[in-house]
Amino acid sequence: MAARAGRARATVRDIAAETGLSIATVSRVLNGQANVAPHTRELVQRAVGRLGDQAPRPRAIREPSPGAVYVRCPYVLTDYFGLIVSSVGETIELHGRQMILSAGEAAQAAPVLPGLPDRQDIAGAILILPPEPGEELALLRDRGFPFVVIDPRTPPPKDIAAVSAAHFAGGRKLMAHVAGLGHRRVGIIGGPVAWLPSEARLAGYTASLADAGVLLAPELVRNVPEPSTEHGYLAACELLDLPERPTALVAFNDKMAVGALWAAAERGLSVPGDLSVAGFDDIDVSRATSPALTTVRQPLQEMGRMAVTLLVRLLSRHAVEALHVSLETELIVRGSTGPV
């Protein structure tokens, strides 16, 4: 397209129409934001060249922003979230920055994300299991604010850095162990519906059962609104009171597995003699039960360290190619699982 000589100055909207990119993406390039793919930046620059002097010129990529790292964990800092937050804080300090922590369930209702880019004291953020929908995360990304998500609830939008555990692989390894002990009627105490970890682990369980020639019956699956010990207990009670009870229970996390142990004890079932029970996470409670829980170890502290490393690279304006990082899990076999 020829330069628009004698016409009004070209706008960001004109460049967006020229390139087929969104106005937000073009703005990020023109404002010198670093979290833009190289080919996208080049596309905008070529369009600016075609539009000639009428087009706004891209600014140089900005230097790393000063300021603290905002860490949002809108949950009680138990041994699960506490391990993640502790490793995040230690790693932030190693990089010479300070941490601003927002934690506790009361923080879930606070509309925090829209105001983060306007805070001069904050350079970037770590968002742990954010309750906000993906659309809000995408809006934060489009404003050029650097952040990393740890343990996302839903599949993270494109171009958003995220760190999680390999939930599918962990679920598959755990169920392969249970099926290898001869269990074919296995009850699943799943996490909240539509959570990414819930769906991924269930897919892993189902894959291993299929390998053993078993089709998971819908009556053997229970999902809970919150992954707590109490909800694990209630779900286990329903499963163990079926006319044909399962011979094993696999819970979404260790706390829910503890609830399953309570339900088994109330019914006079021995573990693992009458019933095998397994959890997920390998937090402290998994080693405090009798028998100790078979579980899947998530690298919680490494998730925190990796998230800070990604954020520091974003703050330093480095290109980050591996935006969605999935860390390996490990099967930990203890006394709560045994042969049928």
N, C-alpha and C positions, 0 to 999 in steps of 0.2 A: 504494500500500500504506500502510496506517495505521501510525503510529509504534508501536513495540512496547512500550507502557507496561506496567510491572510485570514485564517479562521481563528475562532476562540481557542484558547489553550486546551490541549487534550487533558482529560481527567482520568482518574483511576478507573472509572467505569469504562472509558474508551479502551484503556489497556486491557481490562478484563474481557471486553468484547473481542478485541483483537486476538487474544491468546486462548480464549475459552476457559480461562481460570476464574475462580471466584474473586470477588472484590476484596475479601479478607486476605486471600493468599497474595494478591498483587500488593496490597498495603504492607504486608509483612516484608516483602522484598524491597519495596521502596523505602521502608523505614529502617532497613538494615538489620532486620531480625535474622538470627542465625539458624533457627529451626525450620529451614526451608530446603527441600531437596535441591542438589546442584542443577539438575536438568530443568527444574521449575524456575530457579533464579535466572538461568541462561535464557529460557523462553521469554521471560519478562524483559530482560535486557535487550534481546533482539527486537521485541516489539517496540521498546522505547527508541531504538535506533531507527526503525521504520517510520515511526511517528515524528521523528526529527525534533526540532527545537520546541515544538508545541507540547511535548510530553514532559511530565515531571521526571527528574533524574533520580536514580536510586542512590541512597546514602551508603556510605561505607559501613561495613559490618561493625556493630558497636563492640566496645571492649566489655569484658566481664563485669556484670553489675555488682556493686557492693551490696552488703546487706545480709540479713540472717536467712536461715532456711525455716520456713513454716511447716511444721509437722502436724497433720490433722489425723487423729485417731479417735473418732467419736464412739468409743467403747470403753468399758472399764478395763484398766490395764492389769489384766490377770496374767497368768504365766504364759499365755499364748501371745497376746498383744504386747505384754510387758517385755518379752524377749525381743520382739521386733523393734519396739521403740528404743530399748536400751542400745541395741546395736546401731540403730540409726543415729542416736545421739553421740555415741562414741566415735563413729566414723565422721560425722559432721565436724566434731572437735578436732579430729586429726587433720582435716582440711582447713583449719583455721577460721571456721565460721561459727556463728552462734545459732542455737536452735530456739525457736518459739513454738511451744507445744500447746495444742488444743486437744484435750482428751476428755473422756467421759460421755455417757449416753445423752446427757442434756445437750451436747454439742450437735447431735444429729439434726435437730430442727433449725439450727442457725444457718441463715443464707450466707455462707462464708465465701464461696468461690467467686462470685461476681466482683467482689471488692478487692481481691488479692492483687491484681495488676496495678491498682491505684496506690498501693501502700509503698511508700518510699523506703521503709525499713526492711522490706522483704525482697530477696533476690529470686527465690524460687520456692517450690513446695514439694513435700512428700505427702501423698494422700493414701492412707491405709484403709483398705476395704471401703472406699467412699460410697455412701448411700445415695449420692446424687446420680441421676440418670446420665447415660452417655452423652446426651445432647448438651448438658451443662459442661461436661468435660471438653467437648468439641468447641464450645464457645470460648472456654478458657484458652484452649490451644490456639484458636484463631486470633486471639488478642496478643499472641506472641509471648505468653507468660510461660517460663520453663517449669515443668513439674513432672513427677514420676509417680505412677500408681503402684502400690504394693497390694497383691492379692485382690485383683478386681472382681467385683460381684458379677459383672456381665462382660462379654467380649469387648475389650477396649476399642474405641474408635481408631480409625487409621491415623498414623503419624503421632500417636500418643505412646510415650515410653511406659512400659509396665513390666513388673517382675512378679512371678508367681511360682508355685511348685508344680511339678508334673503330676497333676491330679489323675489324669487318665491312666498313666503308667503305674502310679501308686495303687490305684484301685484294682487294676488288673493283676498286679503282683500279689496283693492281699487275697483276692478271691481265688487266684490260682493255688495259693497255699491252702485255703479252706477246702476247695474242691479236691485238692490232692489228698486231703485227710478222709475223703469219702463222702463229704456232705453234698447232698443234692437238693435238699429243701432248706434254702437259706433265706432268712428274713433280712431285709434291708431297712435300716433306720436312717433315712436320708435327711439331708439338710433342707433349708428352705427352697421351695420351688423357684425355678428361674435363676438361681445362683449359678454362676459358671462352675465353681468347684463341685456343687451338687450334681450337675448334669455330667461333668467330666468323670467324676468317680463312679457314678451309676453306669456310664458307658463302659468303664473299665471292668466293673463287676460283671456286667452282662456279657462282655466279650469272653471273659475267662469261663463263665458258666457255659457259654455256647461251645467253647473248646472241649468242655466235659460232656457235651451232648445234652445240656439242660436249657430249657427255655424258661426264663424267669417269669413266674406267675404274678400278675398284678396284685393279687391278694397278699403277697408277701412283701410289698413295698409300702412304707409309711414315710411321709415327709412332715417335717415339723416347722412351725413358724419361727422358732429360735433354737439354735443348737446348744441347748442347756441340758444339765443332768436331769432336771424334772421332766422335760419333754422327751428325753430318751427313755426315762422310766415309763411314761404313759404309753409311748409307742410300743415299747417292749411288752407291756402288759397286753396290749391288743393282739400282738403277734403270738405270744405264748398262750393266749386263751382261744386261739383258733381250734376247730375240731381236730385238725391234724397240725400240730405245732411244728415249727421249724426245728431242725437239729443244731442250727448255728444262727447267730445274729451278728451282722456286720454294721457298725454304727458310723455315722458321719464324722464324729470326733471322739476323743477319749472320754470327755465328760458325759456324752450320751451313752457310751459303753458302760460307764459306771452306773448310770441309771438302769441299763439292761441287767447288770449284776444284781442290783436291788430287786428287780422284778423276778429274776430267777430264784433268789434266796427266799422271797415270799412264797414261792410255789414249791419249795423244797427240792429244787433242781440243783444238782451239783455241777460245778464248772471246773474242768471240761468234761466230766464223766457223762452227764446228761445233756449238756448244752455247751457249745463253744461260743465264745464272745470275742469280738475284735473291734478295735477302734482305729483312730487316725490322728496323727500329729506327734505322738511321743512326747507329751508334756509330762511334768512331774507326777501327776496323778496316775499315769499309766504304770508307774513302778511302785505305787503305794497301795494298790489293791491286792487282794489275796483270792485267787492267784494274780500275779502281775499280768498286765494286758499285752496280748499280741497287737501290734499296731504298725503304722507306717510313719516313719520319721520325716517330717518336713524340715528343710534347712532354714528355720525361721531367722536365725541371726544372719546367715549369709544373704537371705532375701533383703534384709535391712541394709547390709553393707553394699550389695550390688545396686540397690536403688540409689543410694547416695553417690556411688561412683558414676552412674548414668547421669544424675542431676549435675554433678560437678562438670562433666563433659559438656552438657548443654549450656551451663553457665559460662564455660570457657569458649563457647562458640565452636566446639568441635563437631564434626559430622558424626552422627550415631546411626549406624546401619542396623544393628540388632535392637530394634525398638521393643519387641516382645520377648522377654527372656524367661524361659521355663527351666527351673533348677531341678535336678534329679532328686527323687525320694528314695528311701531305703526301707525294706521290710524288716521289722524287728519281731522275731518269734519268741514268745514267752509262754507262760503256763496256762493261759486262758483258752487256748485252742488245742484240740486233740481229736483222735479218730472218732468216727461215729460209733 
